[in-house]
Every structure is written in C-alpha cells, then in structure tokens.
Amino acid sequence: MSWYPPPFGLYYLNVDGARSEDGFCAGGGVIRDATGVLVATFSHFYVEGPVPLAETKALLLDELRLCRDDLGIQTVTTQ
C-alpha cells in the first residue's frame, strides 16, 4: 500500500492497534498534512479487548479528540 497525500487542507489520520498474549490492548497513530509532514503522534494503553476495539478507540476516542481539542484541526480523512 502506498501513501498518497490528502487533498489540500485535509489531514490524514492513520491508526493501528495491538493485543498482548494476556489480552490487553493498545492503539496509536499519526496525523500528517497534505505535504506528508508529520503533525502529531500518539499512543494509548487500553484495558483488555480485541485488536479492532483498540483501533476503534485509537481513532474515535484519541485521534479525533487530539485533532479537535489540541490541534484545532476540523477537516480530516483516513487512508
């Protein structure tokens, strides 16, 4: 999979999740602008759960909140 820049004025959100053998999960991600510049990164530990739960929490709870509340970014997309 190749990275293609978003349209001008948009930011790309990329997330991933992982689960340990004992069932705990974590997620993290990056935010890049239309030129590919890294704007922010984050990671977060969650309670027990499957990988899709970690990825969903990373995107919906952490990354979108980071964009809106901390960075003032209102227009985003995912790849």
Secondary structure by P-SEA (a helix, b strand, c coil): cbbbbccccbbbbbbbbbccccccccccccccccccccccccccccccccaaaaaaaaccccaaaaacccccccccccc
